[in-house]
């Protein structure tokens, strides 16, 4: 998808629609090829088998007396009727030509038309539009999957496609030192920048430049992705304590100048221009502003504070803006997971909240390459033995205690739906998803081999569910978990990659209070004796005992993850 550096945004007129973005470049901007045309494609209404759409074309080149717009669908969409354009379709290819009364299209002028269509499955927005043979929405009308960036680099639609991914030598050494660990020690994992000191390295460890230098060595002559976790917001992780950070709720200026700015300066170094740098932006932040604020029963005072002061919104917006300046940097915003955001009152609102951040502090939706779900969590990738549409004894699966009226049963279906909702709300049509599969395999002897008994809906779901947690709200060092799908690019529709952003073997939090200088508190959800709170419906925590501080090596957990890996090692 097309990406444009923030430095140029003053020269861009942003038109945001349900399709994502359409860009127009101000004339006379030195050294910049104008976007020849923009297309704003909005899905206005959608139901089970059909939809209506509105399309607006803006012409930025010489005036036209007639026009023809073409696009192709990735799915089985069929146009059934239209207005204000002559629309024809052959296979997946659609052509919309002017009527006799609207063929004139002046320089800077716009024309709109609409249509009704049918579909089944997914209704993805087309990725590419051409007006009279010229590609729209891209500087100079070039290939939208490989547009030139004004900073001299090249953005690609999916940074993981055709690329190796950086293996963190520090994590790799710890993994290899474990019995059997050499089986996975060559897997790529995220590099967590979870405090200011991590930029230069903590306790003699590798800092950001050291990792990027090592990545250049690993790169060779091909493409290589480096995965960074940007994770140090003021008042970080307001609904938990184990992963609280070093910055207080009001220290937004310190976050900007002492954390984001130094990272941005390093990423912008031309030395690293050949690397594809993927940032996971501030996990567990924006979803907290939806689910854990008043008047909800799950509200915390800290989350109420962060919503009121706006520093999560400002911080994420600032990070997207500054880090998105580098042409080889790809930002993915954390979107929680299905067991957090999958309910009707959380889903769309979470996208709205992320968009609010993505348009704050100088950022635009063009600074967002995509979203990541299940970061450092345990939600199963696919529940293969029951679906959200199943019923037992006249009761829907949604009525089971495990699903609890959620709309989604697993991460893949949630991530694909979240992507479509983001497009509907104005993010780019080619926006992609990442899913963290580092600890959601749930293999081993406890893994079901078929559906549960149809005695009642709870027996059916509990007997067949892959995710073996006590409750879907449990998140800390979960007992029985296993390594999930190995990192891979383009594994499913709309998914840029399965990734291991959470390095397996690094603790989520300590089982009991441990004094430290890392700003990390003690969260009872990491205590195996804890009987729960409203966020996990007052169930046991399901946490492993004897865990160290978050981010510290937890050998017992690493061994269990390997033992229960699915696919098996």
C-alpha positions as CSV (number, residue, x, y, z in Angstrom):
1,X,0.0,0.0,0.0
2,X,1.1,3.6,-0.5
3,X,2.9,5.2,2.4
4,X,4.0,8.9,2.5
5,X,6.4,10.4,4.9
6,X,5.1,12.6,7.7
7,X,7.5,15.3,6.6
8,X,5.3,15.7,3.4
9,X,2.0,15.8,5.1
10,X,1.7,19.5,5.0
11,X,1.6,19.1,1.2
12,X,-1.1,16.4,1.3
13,X,-4.8,16.8,1.4
14,X,-6.2,13.8,3.2
15,X,-9.4,12.3,2.1
16,X,-10.4,9.5,4.5
17,X,-13.3,7.2,3.7
18,X,-14.4,3.7,4.6
19,X,-11.8,2.5,2.1
20,X,-8.9,4.1,3.8
21,X,-7.0,7.1,2.3
22,X,-6.8,9.0,-0.9
23,X,-4.0,11.5,-1.2
24,X,-3.6,14.6,-3.3
25,X,-0.3,16.5,-3.5
26,X,-0.1,20.2,-3.6
27,X,1.2,21.5,-6.9
28,X,4.7,22.8,-7.2
29,X,6.1,20.8,-4.3
30,X,9.7,20.4,-5.4
31,X,11.0,16.9,-6.1
32,X,7.6,15.2,-5.5
33,X,5.7,13.5,-8.3
34,X,2.0,14.4,-7.9
35,X,-0.6,11.8,-7.2
36,X,-2.3,11.8,-10.6
37,X,-5.7,10.8,-9.2
38,X,-7.3,9.7,-6.0
39,X,-10.1,7.3,-5.4
40,X,-12.2,7.1,-2.3
41,X,-14.1,3.8,-2.2
42,X,-16.6,3.6,0.7
43,X,-18.7,0.6,1.7
44,X,-21.7,2.4,2.9
45,X,-24.0,-0.4,3.9
46,X,-23.3,-4.1,4.2
47,X,-25.4,-7.2,5.1
48,X,-24.9,-11.0,4.9
49,X,-25.0,-11.2,1.1
50,X,-24.8,-7.7,-0.2
51,X,-23.6,-4.2,0.1
52,X,-23.7,-0.7,-1.4
53,X,-20.7,1.4,-2.1
54,X,-19.9,5.0,-3.0
55,X,-16.8,6.0,-5.1
56,X,-15.4,9.4,-5.5
57,X,-12.6,10.1,-8.1
58,X,-10.5,13.2,-8.0
59,X,-8.4,14.2,-11.0
60,X,-5.1,15.9,-10.4
61,X,-3.8,15.9,-14.0
62,X,-5.0,17.6,-17.1
63,X,-8.8,18.1,-17.6
64,X,-10.7,15.2,-19.1
65,X,-13.8,15.1,-21.3
66,X,-14.4,11.4,-20.5
67,X,-13.1,8.9,-18.0
68,X,-12.9,5.2,-17.2
69,X,-12.1,3.8,-13.7
70,X,-11.0,0.1,-13.3
71,X,-10.4,-2.1,-10.4
72,X,-10.4,-5.8,-9.5
73,X,-11.9,-7.7,-6.5
74,X,-9.9,-10.2,-4.5
75,X,-13.1,-12.0,-3.6
76,X,-16.4,-13.0,-5.3
77,X,-18.1,-9.6,-5.3
78,X,-20.5,-8.9,-8.1
79,X,-21.9,-5.5,-9.1
80,X,-25.6,-5.8,-9.7
81,X,-26.7,-2.2,-10.3
82,X,-25.2,1.2,-10.4
83,X,-25.9,4.9,-10.7
84,X,-24.0,7.9,-12.2
85,X,-21.7,5.6,-14.1
86,X,-21.8,2.8,-16.7
87,X,-20.5,-0.2,-14.8
88,X,-19.6,-3.5,-16.3
89,X,-17.8,-6.5,-14.9
90,X,-15.9,-9.5,-16.3
91,X,-14.8,-12.0,-13.7
92,X,-13.2,-10.0,-10.9
93,X,-12.5,-7.0,-13.1
94,X,-14.8,-4.0,-12.9
95,X,-15.0,-0.9,-15.2
96,X,-16.9,2.2,-14.4
97,X,-17.2,4.8,-17.3
98,X,-18.8,8.2,-17.3
99,X,-22.4,8.9,-18.2
100,X,-23.0,11.5,-21.0
101,X,-23.7,14.1,-18.3
102,X,-20.6,13.7,-16.1
103,X,-17.7,13.0,-18.4
104,X,-16.1,16.4,-17.8
105,X,-13.5,16.1,-15.1
106,X,-11.5,19.3,-14.5
107,X,-8.0,19.5,-13.0
108,X,-8.7,19.2,-9.3
109,X,-12.2,18.2,-10.0
110,X,-14.2,15.3,-8.6
111,X,-17.0,13.0,-9.7
112,X,-18.9,10.4,-7.7
113,X,-21.0,7.3,-8.5
114,X,-22.4,4.4,-6.5
115,X,-23.5,0.8,-6.9
116,X,-25.0,-2.2,-5.2
117,X,-23.3,-5.6,-5.2
118,X,-23.4,-9.1,-3.8
119,X,-20.7,-11.1,-2.0
120,X,-20.1,-14.1,0.3
121,X,-17.3,-14.6,2.7
122,X,-15.3,-11.4,3.0
123,X,-15.9,-8.1,1.2
124,X,-12.4,-6.6,1.0
125,X,-12.0,-3.2,-0.5
126,X,-10.0,-3.3,-3.8
127,X,-6.3,-2.5,-3.5
128,X,-5.7,-0.8,-6.8
129,X,-7.6,1.6,-9.0
130,X,-6.6,2.9,-12.4
131,X,-8.1,6.0,-14.1
132,X,-7.7,5.9,-17.9
133,X,-4.8,3.4,-17.4
134,X,-3.0,5.4,-14.7
135,X,-2.8,4.1,-11.1
136,X,-4.4,6.3,-8.5
137,X,-3.6,7.0,-4.9
138,X,0.2,6.6,-5.6
139,X,2.9,9.2,-6.2
140,X,3.5,9.4,-10.0
141,X,1.0,6.6,-10.7
142,X,3.4,3.8,-10.0
143,X,2.8,0.2,-8.7
144,X,0.9,0.6,-5.4
145,X,2.6,-2.5,-4.0
146,X,6.0,-1.0,-4.4
147,X,5.7,2.8,-4.4
148,X,8.7,5.1,-4.3
149,X,9.1,6.9,-1.0
150,X,10.2,10.6,-1.0
151,X,12.9,9.7,1.5
152,X,14.6,7.5,-1.0
153,X,13.4,4.2,0.3
154,X,10.7,1.9,-0.8
155,X,7.5,0.9,1.0
156,X,6.2,-2.6,0.4
157,X,2.7,-3.8,1.1
158,X,3.9,-6.6,3.4
159,X,7.3,-6.1,4.9
160,X,7.6,-9.8,5.8
161,X,7.0,-11.0,2.2
162,X,10.2,-12.3,0.7
163,X,12.3,-11.4,3.7
164,X,14.1,-13.2,6.5
165,X,13.5,-12.0,10.1
166,X,16.1,-11.0,12.6
167,X,17.1,-13.5,15.2
168,X,17.9,-11.8,18.5
169,X,21.2,-13.3,19.6
170,X,20.6,-12.6,23.2
171,X,17.3,-14.5,23.3
172,X,18.8,-17.2,21.0
173,X,21.6,-17.8,23.4
174,X,19.2,-18.2,26.4
175,X,17.0,-20.6,24.3
176,X,19.9,-22.7,23.1
177,X,21.2,-23.0,26.7
178,X,18.0,-24.8,27.7
179,X,17.8,-28.6,27.2
180,X,16.2,-29.1,23.8
181,X,16.2,-25.3,23.2
182,X,18.3,-25.5,20.0
183,X,15.2,-26.7,18.2
184,X,13.8,-23.2,18.3
185,X,16.7,-21.0,19.1
186,X,17.0,-19.8,15.5
187,X,13.5,-18.4,15.5
188,X,13.0,-14.6,15.1
189,X,11.6,-12.8,18.1
190,X,10.8,-9.2,19.1
191,X,13.4,-6.8,20.6
192,X,11.6,-5.1,23.5
193,X,12.5,-1.4,24.1
194,X,10.6,-1.3,27.4
195,X,12.5,1.6,29.0
196,X,14.7,4.5,28.1
197,X,17.8,2.6,29.2
198,X,17.0,-0.2,26.7
199,X,17.8,2.1,23.8
200,X,21.5,2.0,24.7
201,X,21.5,-1.4,26.4
202,X,20.8,-2.6,30.0
203,X,23.4,-4.2,32.2
204,X,25.9,-4.6,29.4
205,X,23.3,-6.0,27.0
206,X,22.7,-5.0,23.4
207,X,21.1,-1.6,22.7
208,X,19.1,-0.7,19.6
209,X,22.1,0.2,17.4
210,X,23.8,-3.1,18.4
211,X,20.8,-5.0,17.3
212,X,20.5,-3.1,14.0
213,X,24.2,-3.7,13.4
214,X,23.8,-7.4,14.0
215,X,20.8,-7.4,11.7
216,X,22.9,-6.0,8.9
217,X,25.2,-8.9,9.4
218,X,22.3,-11.4,9.2
219,X,20.8,-9.7,6.2
220,X,23.3,-10.6,3.6
221,X,22.1,-9.8,0.1
222,X,18.4,-10.4,0.7
223,X,15.7,-8.5,2.6
224,X,15.5,-8.7,6.4
225,X,12.9,-7.6,8.9
226,X,13.8,-6.3,12.4
227,X,10.9,-6.5,15.0
228,X,10.9,-3.8,17.7
229,X,8.4,-3.4,20.5
230,X,7.8,0.3,21.4
231,X,6.6,0.0,24.9
232,X,7.1,2.8,27.4
233,X,4.0,5.0,27.5
234,X,3.4,7.3,30.5
235,X,1.3,5.3,33.0
236,X,1.9,2.2,31.0
237,X,-0.5,-0.8,31.3
238,X,-3.0,1.0,33.5
239,X,-5.1,-2.2,34.2
240,X,-2.1,-4.3,35.3
241,X,0.8,-4.0,37.6
242,X,3.4,-6.6,36.4
243,X,4.2,-4.6,33.3
244,X,3.9,-1.0,34.7
245,X,6.6,1.2,33.3
246,X,9.1,3.8,34.5
247,X,7.1,6.9,33.4
248,X,4.4,8.5,35.5
249,X,1.0,9.3,34.1
250,X,1.9,12.9,33.3
251,X,5.4,12.4,31.8
252,X,4.4,12.7,28.2
253,X,7.2,15.2,27.4
254,X,9.8,12.8,28.7
255,X,8.3,10.0,26.7
256,X,8.6,12.1,23.6
257,X,12.1,13.6,24.0
258,X,14.0,10.9,25.9
259,X,12.4,7.8,24.5
260,X,10.7,8.3,21.1
261,X,13.0,11.0,19.7
262,X,16.2,9.0,20.3
263,X,14.7,5.8,18.8
264,X,13.5,7.8,15.7
265,X,16.9,9.3,15.2
266,X,18.5,5.8,15.2
267,X,15.9,4.4,12.8
268,X,16.5,7.3,10.4
269,X,20.2,6.6,10.2
270,X,21.0,5.9,6.5
271,X,23.2,3.1,7.7
272,X,20.1,1.1,8.4
273,X,18.0,2.1,5.4
274,X,18.3,-1.4,3.8
275,X,16.5,-3.0,6.8
276,X,12.8,-3.4,7.1
277,X,12.0,-2.3,10.6
278,X,8.6,-3.4,12.1
279,X,7.4,-1.6,15.2
280,X,4.8,-3.1,17.5
281,X,3.4,0.1,19.0
282,X,2.5,0.2,22.7
283,X,0.8,-3.1,23.6
284,X,-2.1,-3.1,26.1
285,X,-2.5,0.7,25.9
286,X,-5.4,1.9,23.6
287,X,-7.7,-1.1,24.3
288,X,-7.5,-0.3,28.0
289,X,-9.1,3.1,27.2
290,X,-12.1,1.1,25.9
291,X,-12.6,-1.7,28.4
292,X,-11.1,-0.6,31.7
293,X,-12.5,2.9,32.2
294,X,-15.6,4.1,34.1
295,X,-18.4,3.3,34.3
296,X,-17.5,-0.3,33.5
297,X,-17.1,-2.8,36.3
298,X,-13.6,-3.5,35.0
299,X,-12.5,0.1,35.4
300,X,-9.3,1.0,37.2
301,X,-8.4,4.4,38.6
302,X,-5.2,4.4,36.6
303,X,-7.0,3.8,33.3
304,X,-9.5,6.5,34.1
305,X,-6.6,8.9,34.6
306,X,-5.0,8.0,31.3
307,X,-8.2,8.5,29.4
308,X,-8.8,11.8,31.1
309,X,-5.3,13.2,30.5
310,X,-5.1,11.9,26.9
311,X,-1.5,10.8,27.2
312,X,-2.0,7.4,25.7
313,X,-3.6,9.0,22.6
314,X,-0.8,11.7,22.4
315,X,2.0,9.2,23.0
316,X,0.9,6.7,20.4
317,X,0.2,9.5,17.9
318,X,3.6,11.0,18.5
319,X,5.3,7.6,18.1
320,X,3.5,6.8,14.9
321,X,4.4,10.3,13.5
322,X,8.0,10.3,14.4
323,X,8.8,6.7,13.7
324,X,6.8,6.7,10.5
325,X,9.2,9.3,9.1
326,X,11.8,6.7,8.1
327,X,10.9,5.2,4.7
328,X,11.9,1.7,5.8
329,X,9.8,1.7,9.0
330,X,6.5,-0.1,9.4
331,X,4.2,0.6,12.4
332,X,1.7,-2.0,13.6
333,X,-0.6,-0.8,16.5
334,X,-1.5,-3.2,19.2
335,X,-5.2,-4.2,19.0
336,X,-5.6,-6.5,22.0
337,X,-7.0,-9.9,21.3
338,X,-10.4,-11.5,20.7
339,X,-11.0,-12.4,24.3
340,X,-10.6,-8.7,25.2
341,X,-12.0,-6.8,22.2
342,X,-14.3,-9.3,20.5
343,X,-17.5,-8.1,22.2
344,X,-20.0,-5.8,20.4
345,X,-19.4,-2.9,22.8
346,X,-15.6,-3.2,22.5
347,X,-14.9,-4.0,18.8
348,X,-15.8,-1.0,16.7
349,X,-15.0,1.4,19.6
350,X,-11.4,0.0,19.8
351,X,-10.9,0.8,16.1
352,X,-12.2,4.3,16.7
353,X,-9.8,4.8,19.6
354,X,-6.8,3.6,17.6
355,X,-7.9,6.0,14.7
356,X,-8.1,8.8,17.2
357,X,-4.4,8.1,18.2
358,X,-3.4,7.6,14.6
359,X,-4.6,11.1,13.8
360,X,-3.1,12.8,16.9
361,X,0.2,14.6,17.3
362,X,0.8,15.0,13.6
363,X,0.2,11.3,12.7
364,X,-2.1,10.1,10.0
365,X,-3.5,6.7,9.1
366,X,-0.7,6.5,6.5
367,X,1.7,6.1,9.5
368,X,-0.1,2.8,10.3
369,X,1.0,-0.3,8.3
370,X,-1.4,-2.5,10.2
371,X,-2.3,-3.9,13.6
372,X,-1.1,-6.7,15.8
373,X,-3.3,-9.0,17.9
374,X,-2.5,-11.4,20.8
375,X,0.8,-9.7,21.6
376,X,2.3,-11.6,24.5
377,X,-1.0,-13.4,25.0
378,X,-2.4,-17.0,24.7
379,X,-5.5,-16.9,22.6
380,X,-5.7,-19.8,20.2
381,X,-5.1,-19.1,16.6
382,X,-7.9,-21.3,15.3
383,X,-10.7,-23.1,17.2
384,X,-11.2,-26.0,14.9
385,X,-13.8,-28.0,16.8
386,X,-16.6,-25.4,17.2
387,X,-17.7,-22.2,15.5
388,X,-19.5,-19.1,16.7
389,X,-22.5,-20.3,14.7
390,X,-22.9,-23.7,16.4
391,X,-25.8,-24.5,18.7
392,X,-26.3,-27.3,21.2
393,X,-29.7,-28.1,22.7
394,X,-31.2,-24.9,21.3
395,X,-28.4,-22.7,22.8
396,X,-25.9,-20.8,20.8
397,X,-22.1,-21.3,21.4
398,X,-22.2,-17.6,22.3
399,X,-24.2,-18.5,25.4
400,X,-21.5,-20.8,26.7
401,X,-19.6,-19.6,29.8
402,X,-16.3,-19.7,27.8
403,X,-17.4,-17.6,24.8
404,X,-19.7,-15.5,27.0
405,X,-21.5,-13.7,24.1
406,X,-18.2,-12.8,22.3
407,X,-18.5,-12.6,18.5
408,X,-15.2,-14.5,17.9
409,X,-13.8,-17.8,19.1
410,X,-10.2,-17.4,18.0
411,X,-7.5,-14.9,16.9
412,X,-7.5,-15.5,13.2
413,X,-11.2,-14.8,12.7
414,X,-10.9,-11.8,15.0
415,X,-7.9,-10.4,13.3
416,X,-9.5,-10.7,9.8
417,X,-12.6,-9.0,11.1
418,X,-10.7,-6.3,12.9
419,X,-8.8,-5.5,9.6
420,X,-12.0,-5.1,7.7
421,X,-13.5,-2.8,10.4
422,X,-10.4,-0.7,10.3
423,X,-10.7,-0.3,6.5
424,X,-14.4,0.6,7.0
425,X,-13.4,3.3,9.5
426,X,-10.8,4.9,7.2
427,X,-7.6,3.0,7.4
428,X,-5.9,2.1,4.1
429,X,-7.5,-0.7,2.1
430,X,-4.3,-2.7,2.1
431,X,-3.7,-2.5,5.9
432,X,-2.3,-5.7,7.3
433,X,-2.5,-7.8,10.4
434,X,0.1,-9.6,12.6
435,X,-0.8,-12.3,15.1
436,X,1.6,-13.2,17.9
437,X,1.7,-17.0,17.9
438,X,4.6,-17.4,20.3
439,X,2.6,-19.1,23.1
440,X,-0.9,-20.0,21.7
441,X,-0.2,-23.5,20.4
442,X,-1.9,-25.4,23.3
443,X,-0.5,-28.8,22.2
444,X,0.4,-31.8,24.4
445,X,-1.8,-34.4,26.0
446,X,-4.5,-31.9,27.0
447,X,-5.2,-30.8,23.4
448,X,-8.6,-31.9,22.2
449,X,-8.7,-34.2,19.2
450,X,-12.4,-33.6,18.3
451,X,-15.5,-31.7,19.3
452,X,-16.9,-31.9,22.9
453,X,-19.9,-33.9,23.8
454,X,-23.3,-32.4,22.9
455,X,-24.7,-32.9,26.4
456,X,-25.0,-29.1,26.7
457,X,-23.4,-26.1,25.2
458,X,-20.8,-25.7,27.9
459,X,-19.7,-29.4,27.7
460,X,-19.5,-29.0,23.9
461,X,-17.3,-25.9,24.0
462,X,-15.1,-26.9,26.9
463,X,-14.6,-30.4,25.5
464,X,-13.5,-29.1,22.1
465,X,-11.7,-25.8,22.8
466,X,-8.0,-25.6,21.9
467,X,-7.4,-22.8,24.4
468,X,-7.2,-24.5,27.7
469,X,-7.0,-21.5,30.0
470,X,-9.4,-21.3,32.9
471,X,-10.8,-18.0,31.5
472,X,-10.0,-16.1,28.4
473,X,-9.1,-13.1,30.5
474,X,-6.1,-14.8,32.1
475,X,-2.9,-13.5,30.7
476,X,0.0,-14.1,33.1
477,X,2.4,-17.1,32.6
478,X,-0.4,-19.5,31.8
479,X,-0.1,-23.1,32.9
480,X,-0.3,-25.6,30.1
481,X,0.5,-23.3,27.2
482,X,2.7,-24.3,24.3
483,X,4.6,-22.7,21.4
484,X,2.3,-21.8,18.5
485,X,2.7,-21.6,14.8
486,X,6.2,-20.8,13.8
487,X,6.8,-17.3,12.3
488,X,5.8,-17.1,8.7
489,X,4.8,-14.5,6.1
490,X,1.4,-14.2,4.5
491,X,-0.2,-17.3,6.2
492,X,-3.8,-16.3,5.6
493,X,-6.0,-13.7,3.9
494,X,-5.3,-10.2,5.3
495,X,-2.6,-11.5,7.6
496,X,0.9,-10.1,6.9
497,X,2.6,-12.7,9.2
498,X,2.5,-14.9,12.2
499,X,5.2,-13.6,14.5
500,X,6.8,-14.3,17.8
501,X,6.8,-10.8,19.3
502,X,6.9,-12.1,22.8
503,X,10.1,-14.1,23.2
504,X,9.1,-17.5,24.6
505,X,10.7,-18.0,28.0
506,X,10.4,-14.4,29.1
507,X,8.1,-14.0,32.1
508,X,4.9,-12.0,32.1
509,X,5.3,-11.0,35.7
510,X,6.5,-12.3,39.1
511,X,4.4,-14.8,41.1
512,X,5.1,-12.7,44.2
513,X,6.4,-9.2,44.9
514,X,10.0,-8.7,44.0
515,X,11.8,-5.5,44.7
516,X,13.3,-4.0,41.5
517,X,14.5,-0.8,39.8
518,X,12.6,-1.5,36.5
519,X,9.3,0.1,37.5
520,X,7.6,-3.3,37.6
521,X,4.9,-4.0,40.2
522,X,3.3,-7.1,41.4
523,X,0.1,-8.2,39.8
524,X,-2.1,-10.8,41.6
525,X,-3.0,-12.2,38.2
526,X,0.6,-13.7,38.2
527,X,-0.1,-15.3,41.5
528,X,-1.3,-18.9,41.1
529,X,-3.3,-18.7,44.3
530,X,-5.3,-15.6,43.2
531,X,-9.0,-16.1,42.8
532,X,-9.5,-13.4,40.3
533,X,-11.3,-10.1,39.6
534,X,-14.1,-8.8,37.2
535,X,-11.7,-8.9,34.2
536,X,-11.5,-12.7,34.4
537,X,-14.9,-13.2,35.9
538,X,-13.4,-14.0,39.3
539,X,-11.7,-17.2,38.2
540,X,-8.4,-18.6,39.3
541,X,-5.4,-16.9,37.6
542,X,-4.0,-20.1,36.0
543,X,-0.5,-18.7,36.4
544,X,2.6,-20.8,36.9
545,X,4.4,-20.6,40.3
546,X,7.9,-19.3,41.0
547,X,7.9,-16.8,38.1
548,X,10.5,-13.9,38.0
549,X,9.9,-10.3,37.0
550,X,8.3,-9.6,33.6
551,X,10.9,-9.9,30.9
552,X,13.2,-12.0,32.9
553,X,14.1,-15.6,31.9
554,X,11.6,-18.2,33.2
555,X,13.2,-21.6,32.5
556,X,10.2,-23.7,33.7
557,X,7.8,-21.9,31.4
558,X,10.2,-22.3,28.5
559,X,10.4,-26.0,29.0
560,X,6.6,-26.3,29.2
561,X,6.1,-24.2,26.1
562,X,8.4,-26.6,24.1
563,X,6.7,-29.6,25.6
564,X,3.2,-28.4,24.6
565,X,4.2,-26.9,21.2
566,X,1.7,-27.2,18.4
567,X,2.8,-28.0,15.8
568,X,5.0,-30.2,17.9
569,X,8.8,-29.7,17.8
